[in-house]
């Protein structure tokens, strides 16, 4: 590809990178760029990091910008809406199954004012985003830690750490789960299994190489792609049926990551 500039480039199967996207380092070639399987990087996306990695089935929509001095590491199944920004000047780690709604900005530094003149605001700090975190859209995020399953509603300005499975809203954002409940309800293993079986039936792949099991101990045949409810993971085979099923599940039915 003539729009990726790096000393080491690893790109998975089925990944689409639009020709107007640019991926490079801060001053020339990046050190290492890793993009997983079946990802999509849209038109006019700019990824300007010396070290950048993103997992399988992730989507970065058009006109997004990811930049920074320090490594930016993103897990599987990311959804990044158009015109969003991820800043990794202070370092950024984003877990699996995260959503960044359109026009959101995730920052890891504050830098501009003239320090010689006495400006007090010059700092950077690592941005740590856990698994299943969702910034609904038009969110502005400071260098905070967002714990697993936390959520910020549209237009939120997040200046403090976000607690697990807690919903935030406002400027500055405050927890409102005591009023509207958490992002995730508790669902039994049996309920999840039945729902996944119904998804498999709906997908038209019930007689394929896909198997739904509750526990990893039920894996018996290495030829199948096993989706294990208990671990929320699958035995990745990269075959056609598996790809079709993952596309059917994402983004809102179910999110699984490879073992």
MODA-V210827 format. One record per pair of residues at least 6 apart in sequence whose ideal C-beta (glycine too) atoms are under 7 Angstrom apart, sorted by the first residue. I is the first residue (numbers start at 1). J is the second residue. Records with the same first field share a line. If there is no record, write none. Layout:
BEGIN
I = J  J
END
This chain:
BEGIN
1 = 17
3 = 17  19  21  22  23
4 = 23  33
5 = 23  24  25  28  29  30
6 = 25  29  30  31  32  33
7 = 29  31  32
8 = 31  32
9 = 33
10 = 34
11 = 35
12 = 35  36  37  38  39  56
13 = 37  238
14 = 37  38  243
15 = 35  37  38  39
16 = 40
17 = 41
18 = 41  42  43
20 = 43  44
21 = 41  42  43  44  45
22 = 46
23 = 33  47
24 = 30  48
25 = 31  50
26 = 48  50  69
30 = 49  50  51  52
31 = 50  51
32 = 51
33 = 52
34 = 53
35 = 54
36 = 54  55  56  58  76
37 = 56  238
38 = 56  57  243
39 = 54  56  57  58  59
40 = 59
41 = 60
42 = 60  61  62
43 = 62
44 = 62  63
45 = 60  62  63  64
46 = 65
47 = 66
48 = 67
49 = 66  67  68  72  88
51 = 71
52 = 66  72
53 = 73  74
54 = 74  78
55 = 74  75  76  96
56 = 76  258
57 = 76  77  246  250
58 = 74  76  77  78
59 = 78  79  80
60 = 80
61 = 80  81  82
62 = 82
63 = 82  83
64 = 80  82  83  84
65 = 85
66 = 72  86
67 = 87  88
68 = 87  88  89  92  108
69 = 89
70 = 88  89  90  91
71 = 88  91
72 = 86  88  92
73 = 93
74 = 94
75 = 94  95  96
76 = 96  257
77 = 96  97  250  255  257
78 = 94  98
79 = 99  100  251
80 = 100
81 = 100  101  102  104  137
82 = 102
83 = 102  103
84 = 100  102  103  104  105
85 = 105  106
86 = 92  106
87 = 106  107  108  109
88 = 108
89 = 108  109  124
90 = 108  109  124  125  126  127  143
91 = 108  126
92 = 108  127
93 = 128  129
94 = 129
95 = 129  130  131  133
96 = 131  257
97 = 131  132  255
98 = 129  132  133  134
99 = 134  135
100 = 106  135
101 = 135  136  137  138  139  154
102 = 137
103 = 137  138
104 = 135  137  138  139
105 = 140  141
106 = 127  141
107 = 141  142  143
108 = 124  125  126  127  143
109 = 123  124
110 = 121  122  123
111 = 122
113 = 119  121
115 = 122
125 = 143
126 = 143
127 = 143  144
128 = 145
129 = 146
130 = 146  147  148
131 = 148
132 = 148  149
133 = 146  150
134 = 151  183
135 = 141  152
136 = 152  153  154
137 = 154
138 = 154  155
139 = 152  156  158
140 = 157
141 = 158
142 = 158  159
144 = 158  160  161  162
145 = 161
146 = 162
147 = 162  163  164
148 = 164
149 = 164  165  183  184
150 = 162  163  164  165  166
151 = 167  168  183
152 = 158  168  173
153 = 167  168  169
156 = 168  169  170  173
157 = 171  172  173
158 = 168  173
159 = 172
162 = 168
163 = 175
165 = 182  183  184
166 = 175  177  182
167 = 176  177  180  182  183
168 = 174  175  176
169 = 176
189 = 214  229  230
192 = 229
193 = 212  214  229
196 = 212  227  229  254
197 = 212
199 = 249  253  254
200 = 206  210  212
203 = 244  245  248
205 = 241  244  245
208 = 241
209 = 223  224  225  239  241
210 = 224  225  227  241  242  245
211 = 224  226
212 = 227
213 = 219  226  228
214 = 229  230
215 = 228  230
216 = 228  230  231
219 = 226  235
225 = 234  235  237  239  241  242
226 = 234  235
227 = 234  256
228 = 234
232 = 256
233 = 256  257  258  259
234 = 256  258
235 = 259
236 = 258  259
END
